[in-house]
Amino acid sequence: MTIDDVIQEALKIYKPTLREEEALLEIADKIISEVGRESSGYSGILKTSLEGSLAKRTWVRGREEVDVFVHFYPTIPHDEMESKIIDLGFKVLEKLGGKPRLMYADHPYVESRLENVVVNIVACYSVEPPNWISATDRTPYHTRYILEKMDQSLRDDARLMKAFMIGCNVYGAEIKIRGFSGYLAELLILNYNGFKNALEAISNWRPPIIIDIEGYYNSYSEVLSLFPKQSLIVIDPVDKFRNVASAVSEERLYELILASKLFLRSPSLKFFKVGRHLPKRSNLEKKTRNRNFIAVFFRLSKSKPPDILWGEIKKSEQGIKRSLEKNGFRIYRTASWTDEEKNCLIILELEYSMLPRIIIHEGPPVTHPNVLEFIDEWSRREEKVAGPWISGSRLYVLKKKQLIDVKKILKRDIEEGRVALAKGLAEDIKNGRIFTSIERLMKYKQLSVFLGEFLDGKPPYL
Protein backbone atom coordinates (compact mmCIF):
# COMPACT_ATOMS: atom_id res chain seq x y z
CA MET A 1 0.00 0.00 0.00
CA THR A 2 1.16 3.54 -0.75
CA ILE A 3 1.20 6.17 1.97
CA ASP A 4 -1.93 7.76 0.47
CA ASP A 5 -3.71 4.38 0.47
CA VAL A 6 -2.90 3.86 4.15
CA ILE A 7 -4.02 7.38 5.03
CA GLN A 8 -7.36 6.88 3.28
CA GLU A 9 -7.92 3.53 5.02
CA ALA A 10 -6.99 5.02 8.41
CA LEU A 11 -9.39 7.90 7.84
CA LYS A 12 -12.23 5.44 7.11
CA ILE A 13 -11.51 3.73 10.44
CA TYR A 14 -11.05 6.77 12.66
CA LYS A 15 -13.18 9.55 11.15
CA PRO A 16 -16.69 9.47 12.64
CA THR A 17 -19.66 9.43 10.32
CA LEU A 18 -22.08 12.35 10.26
CA ARG A 19 -24.59 10.22 12.18
CA GLU A 20 -22.00 9.37 14.84
CA GLU A 21 -21.06 13.03 15.20
CA GLU A 22 -24.70 14.06 15.54
CA ALA A 23 -25.32 11.33 18.14
CA LEU A 24 -22.36 12.50 20.23
CA LEU A 25 -23.46 16.13 19.94
CA GLU A 26 -26.93 15.10 21.17
CA ILE A 27 -25.35 13.54 24.26
CA ALA A 28 -23.28 16.69 24.75
CA ASP A 29 -26.38 18.90 24.48
CA LYS A 30 -28.14 16.76 27.08
CA ILE A 31 -25.22 17.09 29.50
CA ILE A 32 -24.82 20.84 28.89
CA SER A 33 -28.54 21.39 29.49
CA GLU A 34 -28.38 19.47 32.75
CA VAL A 35 -25.29 21.37 33.87
CA GLY A 36 -27.05 24.63 32.99
CA ARG A 37 -30.12 23.69 35.04
CA GLU A 38 -28.12 22.60 38.08
CA SER A 39 -25.65 25.47 37.93
CA SER A 40 -28.45 28.00 38.52
CA GLY A 41 -28.27 26.91 42.14
CA TYR A 42 -24.64 28.02 42.45
CA SER A 43 -23.50 31.63 42.69
CA GLY A 44 -20.59 32.88 40.62
CA ILE A 45 -21.26 30.85 37.43
CA LEU A 46 -21.49 32.83 34.20
CA LYS A 47 -22.12 30.18 31.52
CA THR A 48 -21.46 26.63 30.28
CA SER A 49 -19.74 25.64 27.03
CA LEU A 50 -18.64 22.62 25.01
CA GLU A 51 -14.88 22.46 24.52
CA GLY A 52 -12.25 19.91 23.48
CA SER A 53 -12.01 17.72 20.39
CA LEU A 54 -15.77 17.37 19.93
CA ALA A 55 -16.24 21.15 19.83
CA LYS A 56 -13.29 21.43 17.41
CA ARG A 57 -14.54 18.48 15.26
CA THR A 58 -11.20 16.72 15.59
CA TRP A 59 -12.27 13.74 17.74
CA VAL A 60 -11.28 10.20 16.85
CA ARG A 61 -13.77 7.34 16.57
CA GLY A 62 -13.31 5.03 19.53
CA ARG A 63 -12.34 7.91 21.85
CA GLU A 64 -15.70 9.58 22.29
CA GLU A 65 -15.35 12.36 24.84
CA VAL A 66 -17.45 15.33 25.94
CA ASP A 67 -15.71 18.21 27.72
CA VAL A 68 -18.16 20.56 29.42
CA PHE A 69 -16.64 23.76 30.81
CA VAL A 70 -18.33 25.77 33.54
CA HIS A 71 -17.20 29.41 33.40
CA PHE A 72 -16.86 31.23 36.75
CA TYR A 73 -16.59 34.95 37.40
CA PRO A 74 -12.96 35.99 38.11
CA THR A 75 -13.98 37.30 41.55
CA ILE A 76 -14.78 33.78 42.84
CA PRO A 77 -11.93 32.46 45.06
CA HIS A 78 -10.07 29.46 43.64
CA ASP A 79 -10.94 27.09 46.50
CA GLU A 80 -14.61 28.05 46.23
CA MET A 81 -14.55 27.38 42.47
CA GLU A 82 -13.00 23.94 43.09
CA SER A 83 -15.55 22.92 45.72
CA LYS A 84 -18.45 24.08 43.53
CA ILE A 85 -17.29 22.26 40.39
CA ILE A 86 -16.80 19.03 42.36
CA ASP A 87 -20.26 19.30 43.93
CA LEU A 88 -21.91 20.29 40.64
CA GLY A 89 -20.08 17.64 38.61
CA PHE A 90 -20.99 14.79 40.92
CA LYS A 91 -24.62 15.93 41.15
CA VAL A 92 -25.08 16.19 37.36
CA LEU A 93 -23.30 12.95 36.42
CA GLU A 94 -25.07 10.92 39.11
CA LYS A 95 -28.42 12.35 37.96
CA LEU A 96 -27.58 11.24 34.39
CA GLY A 97 -26.80 7.69 35.57
CA GLY A 98 -23.02 7.89 35.67
CA LYS A 99 -20.51 6.88 38.32
CA PRO A 100 -18.46 10.06 38.71
CA ARG A 101 -14.92 10.16 40.04
CA LEU A 102 -12.71 13.02 41.07
CA MET A 103 -9.81 13.74 38.71
CA TYR A 104 -6.87 16.13 38.85
CA ALA A 105 -4.91 17.99 36.21
CA ASP A 106 -3.84 21.46 37.33
CA HIS A 107 -6.93 21.47 39.54
CA PRO A 108 -9.81 19.05 40.19
CA TYR A 109 -12.54 18.13 37.74
CA VAL A 110 -15.18 15.38 37.58
CA GLU A 111 -15.24 12.49 35.10
CA SER A 112 -17.69 9.70 34.34
CA ARG A 113 -18.78 7.38 31.53
CA LEU A 114 -22.21 7.86 30.01
CA GLU A 115 -23.29 5.59 27.13
CA ASN A 116 -19.62 4.63 26.50
CA VAL A 117 -18.72 8.31 26.31
CA VAL A 118 -16.15 9.86 28.67
CA VAL A 119 -17.64 13.02 30.16
CA ASN A 120 -15.52 15.66 31.88
CA ILE A 121 -17.03 18.56 33.80
CA VAL A 122 -14.34 21.21 34.21
CA ALA A 123 -14.17 24.66 35.78
CA CYS A 124 -12.51 27.73 34.28
CA TYR A 125 -12.57 31.46 34.85
CA SER A 126 -14.17 33.76 32.30
CA VAL A 127 -11.22 36.04 31.56
CA GLU A 128 -9.63 37.81 28.61
CA PRO A 129 -6.08 36.92 27.51
CA PRO A 130 -3.52 37.19 29.01
CA ASN A 131 -5.22 37.55 32.39
CA TRP A 132 -5.25 33.83 33.14
CA ILE A 133 -6.15 32.78 36.68
CA SER A 134 -6.19 29.00 36.21
CA ALA A 135 -4.66 26.68 33.61
CA THR A 136 -8.04 25.81 32.07
CA ASP A 137 -8.88 29.45 31.27
CA ARG A 138 -7.04 29.13 27.94
CA THR A 139 -9.08 26.14 26.75
CA PRO A 140 -12.07 28.07 25.28
CA TYR A 141 -9.56 30.20 23.36
CA HIS A 142 -7.82 27.04 22.09
CA THR A 143 -11.18 25.81 20.77
CA ARG A 144 -11.88 29.13 19.08
CA TYR A 145 -8.39 29.26 17.55
CA ILE A 146 -8.61 25.77 16.00
CA LEU A 147 -12.12 26.42 14.66
CA GLU A 148 -10.92 29.64 13.01
CA LYS A 149 -7.72 28.20 11.54
CA MET A 150 -8.68 24.68 10.45
CA ASP A 151 -10.76 23.71 7.45
CA GLN A 152 -12.37 20.27 7.14
CA SER A 153 -9.33 18.75 5.44
CA LEU A 154 -6.98 19.82 8.22
CA ARG A 155 -9.46 18.61 10.86
CA ASP A 156 -9.35 15.18 9.25
CA ASP A 157 -5.57 15.33 9.28
CA ALA A 158 -5.70 16.20 12.98
CA ARG A 159 -7.76 13.03 13.54
CA LEU A 160 -5.11 11.06 11.65
CA MET A 161 -2.32 12.56 13.74
CA LYS A 162 -4.15 11.71 16.96
CA ALA A 163 -4.87 8.15 15.76
CA PHE A 164 -1.21 7.75 14.76
CA MET A 165 -0.04 8.99 18.16
CA ILE A 166 -2.51 6.68 19.94
CA GLY A 167 -1.26 3.69 17.93
CA CYS A 168 2.34 4.60 18.75
CA ASN A 169 1.49 5.07 22.46
CA VAL A 170 2.65 8.70 22.62
CA TYR A 171 -0.78 10.36 22.89
CA GLY A 172 -1.82 12.03 26.13
CA ALA A 173 -0.20 14.68 28.31
CA GLU A 174 -1.14 12.98 31.59
CA ILE A 175 1.62 11.70 33.91
CA LYS A 176 0.96 8.08 32.87
CA ILE A 177 2.00 8.85 29.26
CA ARG A 178 3.81 12.22 29.33
CA GLY A 179 3.12 12.53 25.63
CA PHE A 180 1.35 14.77 23.11
CA SER A 181 -1.97 16.42 23.98
CA GLY A 182 -4.79 16.68 21.47
CA TYR A 183 -4.24 20.42 21.17
CA LEU A 184 -0.53 19.88 20.48
CA ALA A 185 -1.38 17.34 17.75
CA GLU A 186 -3.71 19.91 16.15
CA LEU A 187 -1.02 22.62 16.26
CA LEU A 188 1.46 20.32 14.52
CA ILE A 189 -1.06 19.77 11.71
CA LEU A 190 -1.62 23.51 11.43
CA ASN A 191 2.07 24.32 11.43
CA TYR A 192 3.00 21.77 8.77
CA ASN A 193 -0.25 22.04 6.80
CA GLY A 194 -1.28 18.38 6.88
CA PHE A 195 -0.58 14.94 8.26
CA LYS A 196 1.89 13.74 5.64
CA ASN A 197 3.85 16.98 5.76
CA ALA A 198 3.93 16.82 9.55
CA LEU A 199 5.33 13.28 9.60
CA GLU A 200 8.00 14.20 7.05
CA ALA A 201 9.04 17.15 9.20
CA ILE A 202 8.92 15.17 12.47
CA SER A 203 11.05 12.38 10.97
CA ASN A 204 13.80 14.97 10.47
CA TRP A 205 13.46 16.73 13.82
CA ARG A 206 16.70 17.40 15.70
CA PRO A 207 16.00 18.84 19.17
CA PRO A 208 15.64 21.49 20.30
CA ILE A 209 12.67 22.02 17.98
CA ILE A 210 10.90 25.38 18.05
CA ILE A 211 7.47 26.01 16.54
CA ASP A 212 6.00 29.51 16.77
CA ILE A 213 2.94 29.55 14.51
CA GLU A 214 1.98 33.15 15.26
CA GLY A 215 5.56 34.43 15.00
CA TYR A 216 5.68 35.98 18.46
CA TYR A 217 9.47 35.78 18.68
CA ASN A 218 12.19 37.14 16.41
CA SER A 219 14.90 34.56 17.10
CA TYR A 220 15.52 31.02 18.33
CA SER A 221 17.83 32.35 21.04
CA GLU A 222 15.01 34.44 22.49
CA VAL A 223 12.74 31.37 22.70
CA LEU A 224 15.50 29.17 24.16
CA SER A 225 16.22 31.74 26.86
CA LEU A 226 12.55 31.74 27.88
CA PHE A 227 12.20 27.93 27.75
CA PRO A 228 15.65 26.56 28.67
CA LYS A 229 16.52 22.84 28.56
CA GLN A 230 13.33 21.91 26.67
CA SER A 231 13.65 19.64 23.64
CA LEU A 232 10.33 20.56 22.00
CA ILE A 233 8.95 24.07 22.26
CA VAL A 234 5.58 24.85 20.68
CA ILE A 235 4.47 28.38 21.53
CA ASP A 236 0.79 28.53 22.43
CA PRO A 237 -0.92 30.78 19.86
CA VAL A 238 -3.19 32.17 22.60
CA ASP A 239 -0.41 32.63 25.19
CA LYS A 240 3.11 33.49 24.01
CA PHE A 241 4.59 32.62 27.42
CA ARG A 242 3.40 28.99 27.39
CA ASN A 243 5.04 25.94 25.82
CA VAL A 244 2.22 23.60 24.75
CA ALA A 245 4.75 20.73 24.59
CA SER A 246 6.17 21.15 28.11
CA ALA A 247 4.63 17.84 29.28
CA VAL A 248 6.24 15.77 26.49
CA SER A 249 9.01 13.54 27.85
CA GLU A 250 12.21 12.95 25.93
CA GLU A 251 11.24 9.29 25.40
CA ARG A 252 7.84 10.16 23.85
CA LEU A 253 9.45 12.77 21.63
CA TYR A 254 12.02 10.36 20.21
CA GLU A 255 9.42 7.59 19.91
CA LEU A 256 7.34 9.86 17.65
CA ILE A 257 10.41 10.75 15.58
CA LEU A 258 11.27 7.06 15.12
CA ALA A 259 7.66 6.07 14.35
CA SER A 260 7.50 8.79 11.70
CA LYS A 261 10.69 7.53 10.05
CA LEU A 262 9.45 3.94 10.02
CA PHE A 263 5.98 4.85 8.75
CA LEU A 264 7.35 6.90 5.86
CA ARG A 265 9.66 4.04 4.91
CA SER A 266 6.96 1.34 5.14
CA PRO A 267 3.44 2.79 5.43
CA SER A 268 1.07 0.46 7.28
CA LEU A 269 -2.15 0.56 9.28
CA LYS A 270 -0.34 -1.11 12.19
CA PHE A 271 0.96 2.35 13.16
CA PHE A 272 -2.64 3.41 13.84
CA LYS A 273 -3.70 0.35 15.79
CA VAL A 274 -3.03 -0.13 19.46
CA GLY A 275 -1.24 -3.49 19.58
CA ARG A 276 -2.58 -4.72 22.91
CA HIS A 277 -3.37 -8.44 22.84
CA LEU A 278 -3.46 -11.20 25.42
CA PRO A 279 -0.22 -13.18 25.02
CA LYS A 280 0.02 -16.92 25.55
CA ARG A 281 1.52 -17.89 28.87
CA SER A 282 3.96 -20.26 27.17
CA ASN A 283 5.28 -17.39 25.03
CA LEU A 284 5.74 -15.22 28.11
CA GLU A 285 7.64 -17.99 29.89
CA LYS A 286 10.01 -18.40 26.93
CA LYS A 287 10.83 -14.69 26.99
CA THR A 288 11.82 -14.79 30.68
CA ARG A 289 14.61 -17.36 30.20
CA ASN A 290 18.10 -16.19 31.18
CA ARG A 291 16.70 -12.84 32.30
CA ASN A 292 16.42 -11.37 35.80
CA PHE A 293 13.51 -9.38 37.19
CA ILE A 294 12.22 -8.00 40.44
CA ALA A 295 8.69 -6.72 40.89
CA VAL A 296 6.65 -5.23 43.71
CA PHE A 297 2.93 -5.99 43.56
CA PHE A 298 0.78 -4.00 45.99
CA ARG A 299 -2.80 -2.95 46.62
CA LEU A 300 -4.02 0.56 47.33
CA SER A 301 -5.43 1.20 50.79
CA LYS A 302 -7.44 4.15 49.44
CA SER A 303 -8.47 5.34 45.98
CA LYS A 304 -6.75 8.32 44.34
CA PRO A 305 -7.27 10.36 41.16
CA PRO A 306 -5.20 8.74 38.36
CA ASP A 307 -2.78 11.63 37.85
CA ILE A 308 -1.91 11.72 41.55
CA LEU A 309 -1.60 7.92 41.67
CA TRP A 310 0.63 7.75 38.59
CA GLY A 311 2.82 10.53 39.96
CA GLU A 312 3.34 8.57 43.18
CA ILE A 313 3.96 5.30 41.33
CA LYS A 314 6.58 6.87 39.03
CA LYS A 315 8.33 8.48 42.00
CA SER A 316 8.38 5.15 43.85
CA GLU A 317 9.60 3.34 40.72
CA GLN A 318 12.59 5.67 40.53
CA GLY A 319 13.18 5.35 44.28
CA ILE A 320 13.40 1.55 44.03
CA LYS A 321 15.70 1.80 41.00
CA ARG A 322 18.09 4.19 42.78
CA SER A 323 18.08 2.05 45.94
CA LEU A 324 19.04 -1.12 44.06
CA GLU A 325 21.72 0.73 42.08
CA LYS A 326 23.15 2.05 45.34
CA ASN A 327 23.37 -1.55 46.55
CA GLY A 328 25.40 -2.51 43.46
CA PHE A 329 22.76 -3.84 41.05
CA ARG A 330 22.71 -2.78 37.41
CA ILE A 331 19.18 -1.95 36.24
CA TYR A 332 18.34 -2.31 32.55
CA ARG A 333 14.72 -1.07 32.49
CA THR A 334 11.82 -0.15 34.75
CA ALA A 335 8.06 0.09 34.21
CA SER A 336 4.83 0.40 36.18
CA TRP A 337 1.23 -0.73 35.83
CA THR A 338 -2.00 -0.06 37.68
CA ASP A 339 -5.69 -0.66 37.07
CA GLU A 340 -6.14 2.78 38.71
CA GLU A 341 -8.52 1.29 41.23
CA LYS A 342 -6.82 -1.22 43.50
CA ASN A 343 -3.82 -3.08 42.08
CA CYS A 344 -0.35 -1.75 41.21
CA LEU A 345 2.93 -3.21 39.98
CA ILE A 346 6.46 -1.84 39.71
CA ILE A 347 8.85 -4.04 37.74
CA LEU A 348 12.58 -3.83 36.99
CA GLU A 349 14.84 -5.88 34.76
CA LEU A 350 18.35 -6.40 36.16
CA GLU A 351 21.67 -7.65 34.89
CA TYR A 352 21.80 -10.19 37.75
CA SER A 353 19.73 -10.98 40.84
CA MET A 354 22.63 -11.95 43.13
CA LEU A 355 25.57 -9.76 44.11
CA PRO A 356 29.11 -11.16 44.54
CA ARG A 357 29.67 -12.43 48.07
CA ILE A 358 32.99 -10.54 48.29
CA ILE A 359 33.22 -6.94 47.09
CA ILE A 360 35.84 -4.19 47.14
CA HIS A 361 35.33 -1.18 49.36
CA GLU A 362 37.13 2.07 48.61
CA GLY A 363 38.69 3.99 51.47
CA PRO A 364 40.20 7.49 51.69
CA PRO A 365 43.49 8.68 50.21
CA VAL A 366 46.49 8.14 52.49
CA THR A 367 46.80 11.92 52.85
CA HIS A 368 43.21 12.30 54.12
CA PRO A 369 42.85 13.47 57.76
CA ASN A 370 40.65 10.44 58.62
CA VAL A 371 42.92 7.75 57.16
CA LEU A 372 43.94 6.37 60.59
CA GLU A 373 40.31 6.15 61.73
CA PHE A 374 39.54 4.14 58.57
CA ILE A 375 42.37 1.68 59.37
CA ASP A 376 41.25 1.33 63.00
CA GLU A 377 37.61 0.80 62.04
CA TRP A 378 38.35 -1.88 59.43
CA SER A 379 40.72 -3.74 61.76
CA ARG A 380 37.67 -4.43 63.97
CA ARG A 381 34.90 -5.11 61.41
CA GLU A 382 33.93 -8.74 61.02
CA GLU A 383 32.94 -8.43 57.35
CA LYS A 384 36.53 -7.58 56.36
CA VAL A 385 38.14 -10.33 54.27
CA ALA A 386 41.42 -8.66 53.20
CA GLY A 387 43.21 -5.32 53.45
CA PRO A 388 43.56 -2.50 53.81
CA TRP A 389 46.06 -2.10 50.98
CA ILE A 390 47.14 0.89 48.94
CA SER A 391 46.37 1.19 45.23
CA GLY A 392 47.55 4.47 43.78
CA SER A 393 46.97 6.92 46.61
CA ARG A 394 43.94 5.23 48.21
CA LEU A 395 43.24 2.50 50.73
CA TYR A 396 41.01 -0.44 49.82
CA VAL A 397 39.57 -3.45 51.63
CA LEU A 398 37.70 -6.55 50.55
CA LYS A 399 34.53 -7.09 52.50
CA LYS A 400 31.94 -9.84 52.76
CA LYS A 401 28.33 -8.88 52.10
CA GLN A 402 25.70 -10.24 54.48
CA LEU A 403 22.89 -9.99 51.94
CA ILE A 404 23.44 -10.67 48.24
CA ASP A 405 19.94 -11.64 47.05
CA VAL A 406 18.06 -8.77 45.39
CA LYS A 407 14.72 -9.77 46.91
CA LYS A 408 16.05 -9.83 50.47
CA ILE A 409 17.96 -6.57 49.99
CA LEU A 410 14.94 -4.73 48.60
CA LYS A 411 12.66 -6.15 51.32
CA ARG A 412 15.08 -5.01 54.03
CA ASP A 413 15.51 -1.54 52.57
CA ILE A 414 11.76 -0.99 52.14
CA GLU A 415 11.03 -2.16 55.70
CA GLU A 416 13.80 0.03 57.14
CA GLY A 417 12.67 3.10 55.16
CA ARG A 418 15.84 3.32 53.05
CA VAL A 419 13.95 3.53 49.74
CA ALA A 420 12.68 6.95 48.57
CA LEU A 421 9.05 5.96 48.05
CA ALA A 422 6.18 8.40 47.51
CA LYS A 423 4.74 9.18 50.93
CA GLY A 424 1.21 8.29 49.79
CA LEU A 425 2.28 4.76 48.72
CA ALA A 426 5.01 3.91 51.27
CA GLU A 427 2.78 1.85 53.56
CA ASP A 428 1.00 0.08 50.68
CA ILE A 429 4.35 -0.90 49.11
CA LYS A 430 5.65 -2.07 52.49
CA ASN A 431 2.59 -4.36 52.74
CA GLY A 432 3.00 -5.56 49.14
CA ARG A 433 4.66 -8.70 47.77
CA ILE A 434 8.04 -8.90 46.07
CA PHE A 435 8.47 -11.28 43.11
CA THR A 436 11.56 -12.35 41.23
CA SER A 437 9.62 -14.85 39.12
CA ILE A 438 7.58 -13.43 36.25
CA GLU A 439 5.88 -16.82 35.97
CA ARG A 440 4.28 -16.27 39.38
CA LEU A 441 2.93 -12.92 38.26
CA MET A 442 1.33 -14.47 35.19
CA LYS A 443 -1.47 -15.91 37.32
CA TYR A 444 -2.88 -12.38 37.46
CA LYS A 445 -4.73 -12.26 34.12
CA GLN A 446 -5.06 -8.49 34.15
CA LEU A 447 -1.26 -8.22 34.13
CA SER A 448 -0.70 -10.42 31.08
CA VAL A 449 -0.87 -7.70 28.40
CA PHE A 450 1.42 -5.39 30.37
CA LEU A 451 3.92 -8.17 31.07
CA GLY A 452 3.90 -9.21 27.43
CA GLU A 453 4.70 -5.66 26.31
CA PHE A 454 7.39 -5.27 28.98
CA LEU A 455 9.08 -8.54 28.01
CA ASP A 456 8.96 -7.59 24.31
CA GLY A 457 10.54 -4.24 25.14
CA LYS A 458 9.52 -2.61 21.86
CA PRO A 459 6.75 -0.33 20.50
CA PRO A 460 3.65 -2.14 19.16
CA TYR A 461 4.24 -0.96 15.56
CA LEU A 462 7.53 -2.88 15.48
C-alpha positions, -999 to +999 in steps of 0.1 A: +000+000+000+012+035-007+012+062+020-019+078+005-037+044+005-029+039+042-040+074+050-074+069+033-079+035+050-070+050+084-094+079+078-122+054+071-115+037+104-111+068+127-132+095+111-167+095+126-197+094+103-221+124+103-246+102+122-220+094+148-211+130+152-247+141+155-253+113+181-224+125+202-235+161+199-269+151+212-253+135+243-233+167+247-264+189+245-281+168+271-252+171+295-248+208+289-285+214+295-284+195+328-253+214+339-270+246+330-301+237+350-281+226+381-256+255+379-284+280+385-283+269+421-246+280+425-235+316+427-206+329+406-213+309+374-215+328+342-221+302+315-215+266+303-197+256+270-186+226+250-149+225+245-122+199+235-120+177+204-158+174+199-162+211+198-133+214+174-145+185+153-112+167+156-123+137+177-113+102+168-138+073+166-133+050+195-123+079+218-157+096+223-154+124+248-175+153+259-157+182+277-182+206+294-166+238+308-183+258+335-172+294+334-169+312+367-166+349+374-130+360+381-140+373+415-148+338+428-119+325+451-101+295+436-109+271+465-146+280+462-146+274+425-130+239+431-156+229+457-184+241+435-173+223+404-168+190+424-203+193+439-219+203+406-201+176+386-210+148+409-246+159+412-251+162+374-233+130+364-251+109+391-284+123+380-276+112+344-268+077+356-230+079+357-205+069+383-185+101+387-149+102+400-127+130+411-098+137+387-069+161+389-049+180+362-038+215+373-069+215+395-098+191+402-125+181+377-152+154+376-152+125+351-177+097+343-188+074+315-222+079+300-233+056+271-196+046+265-187+083+263-161+099+287-176+130+302-155+157+319-170+186+338-143+212+342-142+247+358-125+277+343-126+315+348-142+338+323-112+360+316-096+378+286-061+369+275-035+372+290-052+376+324-052+338+331-061+328+367-062+290+362-047+267+336-080+258+321-089+295+313-070+291+279-091+261+267-121+281+253-096+302+234-078+270+221-112+258+208-119+291+191-084+293+175-086+258+160-121+264+147-109+296+130-077+282+115-087+247+104-108+237+075-124+203+071-093+188+054-070+198+082-095+186+109-093+152+092-056+153+093-057+162+130-078+130+135-051+111+117-023+126+137-042+117+170-049+082+158-012+078+148+000+090+182-025+067+199-013+037+179+023+046+188+015+051+225+027+087+226-008+104+229-018+120+261-002+147+283-011+130+316+016+117+339+010+081+329+020+088+293+038+122+293+031+125+256+013+148+231-020+164+240-048+167+215-042+204+212-005+199+205-014+173+177-037+199+162-010+226+163+015+203+145-011+198+117-016+235+114+021+243+114+030+218+088-002+220+068-013+184+069-006+149+083+019+137+056+038+170+058+039+168+096+053+133+096+080+142+071+090+172+092+089+152+125+110+124+110+138+150+105+135+167+138+167+174+157+160+188+192+156+215+203+127+220+180+109+254+180+075+260+165+060+295+168+029+296+145+020+332+153+056+344+150+057+360+185+095+358+187+122+371+164+149+346+171+155+310+183+178+323+210+150+344+225+127+314+227+155+292+242+162+317+269+125+317+279+122+279+278+157+266+287+165+228+286+133+219+267+136+196+236+103+206+220+089+241+223+056+249+207+045+284+215+008+285+224-009+308+199-032+322+226-004+326+252+031+335+240+046+326+274+034+290+274+050+259+258+022+236+247+048+207+246+062+211+281+046+178+293+062+158+265+090+135+278+122+130+259+112+093+254+078+102+239+095+128+216+120+104+202+094+076+199+073+099+177+104+108+156+113+071+151+077+061+144+075+088+117+107+075+100+095+039+100+060+048+087+073+069+059+097+040+049+070+013+051+034+028+054+011+005+073-022+006+093-003-011+122+010+023+132-026+034+138-037+003+158-030-001+195-012-035+196-026-047+229-034-084+228-035-112+254-002-132+250+000-169+255+015-179+289+040-203+272+053-174+250+057-152+281+076-180+299+100-184+269+108-147+270+118-148+307+146-174+302+181-162+312+167-128+323+164-114+358+135-094+372+122-080+404+087-067+409+066-052+437+029-060+436+008-040+460-028-030+466-040+006+473-054+012+508-074+042+494-085+053+460-067+083+443-073+104+412-052+087+384-028+116+378-019+117+416-016+079+417+006+078+386+028+105+400+033+086+432+040+053+413+066+069+390+083+085+420+084+052+439+096+033+407+126+057+405+132+054+443+134+016+440+157+018+410+181+042+428+181+021+459+190-011+441+217+007+421+232+020+453+234-016+465+254-025+435+228-038+410+227-028+374+192-020+362+183-023+326+147-011+325+118-002+348+081+001+342+048+004+362+012-007+358-020-001+377-057-007+371-061+028+387-085+013+412-068-012+435-038-031+421-003-017+412+029-032+400+065-018+397+088-040+377+126-038+370+148-059+348+184-064+362+217-077+349+218-102+378+197-110+408+226-120+431+256-098+441+291-112+445+297-124+481+330-105+483+332-069+471+358-042+471+353-012+494+371+021+486+387+040+515+402+075+517+435+087+502+465+081+525+468+119+528+432+123+541+429+135+578+407+104+586+429+078+572+439+064+606+403+062+617+395+041+586+424+017+594+413+013+630+376+008+620+383-019+594+407-037+618+377-044+640+349-051+614+339-087+610+329-084+574+365-076+564+381-103+543+414-087+532+432-053+534+436-025+538+461-021+510+471+009+489+464+012+452+475+045+438+470+069+466+439+052+482+432+025+507+410-004+498+396-034+516+377-066+505+345-071+525+319-098+528+283-089+521+257-102+545+229-100+519+234-107+482+199-116+471+181-088+454+147-098+469+161-098+505+180-066+500+149-047+486+127-061+513+151-050+540+155-015+526+118-010+521+110-022+557+138+000+571+127+031+552+158+033+531+139+035+497+127+070+486+090+060+480+062+084+475+047+092+509+012+083+498+023+048+487+050+039+513+028+018+536+010+001+507+044-009+491+057-021+525+026-044+527+030-056+491+047-087+478+080-089+461+085-113+431+116-123+412+096-148+391+076-134+362+059-168+360+043-163+394+029-129+383+013-145+352-015-159+373-029-124+375-047-123+341-051-085+342-013-082+341-007-104+311-009-077+284+014-054+304+039-082+311+039-092+274+047-057+263+074-053+290+091-085+280+090-076+243+105-042+251+095-026+219+067-003+205+037-021+192+042-010+156+075-029+155 
